[in-house]
């Protein structure tokens, strides 16, 4: 008999109508009661860890979820976390770095409609998540949503209302859940080693989205305030000419103490600074890294983890950042 722990954190799946709109109000035990089905050969326990709209998610919440899984890891065969959809991809990425090499499945799911609605995607998503968590070949951190199984580092919410809200960016779906069966597309990799749990994330990370009206003086504050600056650039990557001089000056001023990453605003196919002059001059003149095919969510949280683990050692940080974890990058996999 499989033993599964459902961890509720709030979100739309557990929301009820209140005076000022939807807000979390359904417990984890009540979520199961809404399914109104008999789940055979599975023992399910529940815990209400958080009761928040996912807009309010913080780094401390990620650490709390990871801590709860670590505490209960030896007592369950799998874990299902119910979560709001708006920041679900960030949480999935965070757990992918905080809990590595897990032999047991850690499934994150949610819904676009509350489970209390007559018409809702919540019931199917929760049943699919339990099904996946009970499969003997399931492991690591994944998102299960609308029948898709997505690596925890590859998910992105691309639709605000449709049930088919999540996509796997630059990587295939790991599997689908179909009529209570798991159909896999990526070969199962057995985890022989014990999982590794991490307990810290460095929050000193800023994501700057470039727009044509941006001025260079904004960079002074960002470089002073944050230890890691991620530039969400256009296309395959580059820094606009009108802010390049200040960017270059600050990069050299804080050389060795700041981490600079170039990523792209385009969801698919990733960055490549060697294509255009505006990108090559960054590689030639400055010590920077780029995200390649990683999602924004994975880039942000991986840097939080790598900064925490490297303790100011830039060489180690680059090594950690360039290490493939839970399918987060194809660039260094082969």
N, C-alpha and C positions, 0 to 999 in steps of 0.2 A: 504493500500500500504506500502510495506517495503522500508525503506530508509537505504542504505548501503554506507559506505565510504571506498574507495580503497586508501590505502597509499602505494605509490611506494618508494622503497629504492634502486633500481638499480638491479644488478645481471644479470645472463644469460637471464632470461625471457625478459629483457628490453635491451639486448645488440645488437650492430651493429658491422659489420666488420670495423676495422680501420687499419691503417698502421702496427701497431705492435700487431695485434690480436683483439679478441673480447673485447668490453668495453661497459658499459651502455650508452645508448643514446636515448632510447625511453621513452616518457613521459607516465604518468599514463592515460591521456586522449587518447593517441594513442594506448595504450594497449587495451582499450575497443573497439576502432575502428577496430582493427584487428579481433575481434570476429565476426564481420559482421553478427550478429544475432539480432533479436528483443527480448529484455528482457521485458516481460509483467509484469505489476503490481509491478515493482521495480523502485525506483528512486535511481540512483547511482551518487554520487559525487566523485571527485578524488582530490588527493593532492600529489605533488612531494616533499617528505620530504628529501630524500637522493638520490644520484646518484653515488653509489659506487659499486665496486666489493666486494662481501661479505668477501673476504679475508681481507679487510681493516676494518672490523667491529670492533668497540671499545665499551667499557662500556658506554661512553658518548652517543653513538648512541642508545643504548638500552633505556637509560633514556629519550632521545629525543622522541623516538617512543611512550613510555609509557605516556609521557607528552602530546603528541598530542592526543592520545586516551582519556586521562582524560579530556582535553579541549573540545572534541567533543562528549563525552560519552552520554550526555543527548539529543543530537540532532539526533542520528542514532540508528537503530535497530541492527546493526552488523558492523563489521570491517573486511576488507580483506587487509592483508599486503603482497605485492609482494617483494620477497627477493632472493638473491643468495643462491644456495643450499649448498655451502661449509660450511657455519657457521649458516645455518638456524636452526639447532637443538639447538645451543647455544642461539640464539635469542628467540626461542620458550620457552626455559627453563627460560630465563631471564624475559620475559613477564609474565610467570606463577607465578613468585615470586613478580614481581613489581605490578601486577594487580591480586588480589586474590578475589575469590568469585564473579566473574563477571556473572551477569544474562544475559548478551548479549554475543554473540559469537565473539571471536577475532581469526580470521583465518590467518594462515601464509602459503603461498604457493610460488612456484617458478617453474622452469623448467630446463630440461637438454639441451633444444634447444631454441634459441630465438624465440619469437612469430612472428618474421618477416620471419622465415624459412618456406618454402613450406610444409615440413614435420616437425612437432613439437608437443611436449606434452604440450606446454604452454597454448593453447586455452582450452583444456579439463581441465587442472588443474585450470585455472581461472574460467571457468564456474562452475565446481564442487564446488569451494570455495564460489562463490556467492550463489549457490544453498544451500549449508550447512549454510551459514550465514543468509539466509532468512527463514530457518526452525524454527518453533515456539519452538521446543524442544532443540535447540542448545544453548549452553552457554560455558563460560570459554575459555581458550586458547587452540587451537588445530592446528595441521598440517594437511592440506589436500593436498594429492599428489598421483597421479596415482589411484584415486578412493578411497584411504584409508583415514580414519579419525583417527589421532593418538593424544593421549594426549600430550600437549605441553612439558611435562617433560619426555616423553618416546621415543621420536624420535631419530633416528640415521641414518645418511647417510651411506649406506653400499656399494653403487655402484657409480662409478665415471661417467659413461656414460649412463647406461640403464635408461629407463623411470621409472622402478620400483626401484627407488633409496633409498627410505626410509622404515625403518622397525620400529615396536614398540617393544622395548626390555623389556622382562620379564613382559609384560602386553598385553592383547588382544587389537586389534584395537577397537576403540570406535564404529565405524560404517564404512560403505562404502557408496559412492555416486554412484548410478547406474541408468542410464537413467532418470536423473533429479529427482530421489527419494533418500531419505536418509534411509538406512536400518541399524538399530541400533543393536549392540551386547551387549552394556552395558546399564543398566537401566538408564533412564533419571532422574537426580536429580535436582529438582527445587531449585533455589537459592532465598531464602526468604529475606536474608539480603542485604544491599547495598554493592557494591564492595569496596574493600580497596585498595587504591593506595599508593605505596611506592615510595620514591624519592631519595634513596641513595643505593649504593652498595660499599662495601669495596673491593678495587682492590688488596689488599695485599695477594694474593693467588698464590701459585706456585704448578704446577703439575709435579712431577718427575716420569718419566717412568723408571722402573728398566730394565737394560740389564746386561748380565753376566760380561761385562767389567767395570762396574761402580766401582769407588773407593770412599771410605768413606770421603775423604777430600772435595768432592763437597758439602757435607752436611753443612760444616761450613759456607760457603757463603749463602746458601739457608736459613738456620736458622737465620742468622744475618739480611738478607734482607727482609724476608717475615714473616707475622704474622700467616699465615695458610699454612701448607705444606700437600699436598695430595700425598701419595705414591701410584703410580699405579703398584701394585705388580703382581706376577705371581699367577695363579690359584686362590684358595680361599683366599690367602693372607699370607704374612709373610715377614720378612726382612732377606736377606742373611747373613750368619754367618760372612763373611769377612768385612761387614760394620756395623754389629749389635752393636759392642762396642761403636763406635763413635756416632751412632744413639741414643743409650741409654744415653750416656754422655750428648749430646746436648739436648735431651728431658728433662732430669732432670735439666740441667742448665737453660733452658728457661721455666721450669714448671710454669704454671699459666699465661704465657704471649704469648704462642704459641698454636695454634690449630693443631692437627695432625690427619689426616684421612688416613685409609688404604682402598684402593679400588683395583679392579682387572683389568688386561688387557683383560680378557676374556669377550666378550660381554654379554653372556647369563648366567643366574642363580645366579650371584652375589658372594660376598665374605662371608667367614665364618672362622674367625680366630681360632675357637675352634677345628678345625679338626686336624691340625698338630702342632707339637712342635714349629716350626718356627713362628707360629701364636699365640699359647697360651702364649709363653713367653712375647709377647707384651702386652697381656691383663693382665698378672700377674704382670709385673714389671713397666708398664708405663700407664699414663693416656691418652688413645687414643680412637678414635671412628672409625667406619668403615662404608662403603657405603651400605653394604648388596646388595639389588637388584637394587639400583639406577644407572642410567646411569652416565657416566663421566660428560657429559654436565650439567645434573641436579645437580650433586654433587658440581661441581665448582661454579655454580651460586647460589645455595642455601646457600653455605657457605659465599659467598659475601653478600647475603641478611641478613643472621643470624648474621654475624659479625657486620654489620652496625646497626642492631636493638638491639643487646645485649650490645653494648658499653663497651666491656671488661668484662662483667659478664659471666663467663664460664658456670655457671649453667643454665642461661637463654639461652645461645647459644646452649647448648646440648638439651634443651627443644624445641627450635625452629627447630633445625636440625632434631630432631626425630618426628616432627609433620608432618603428611601426608598432602601434598598440591598438588592438581590437579593430583592425582593418582601416585605421584612420588615414593612411596615406599609401598610395601605390608607388610613390617616387622612390622610396628606399626598400621596397619589399623584394625586389629581384636583383 
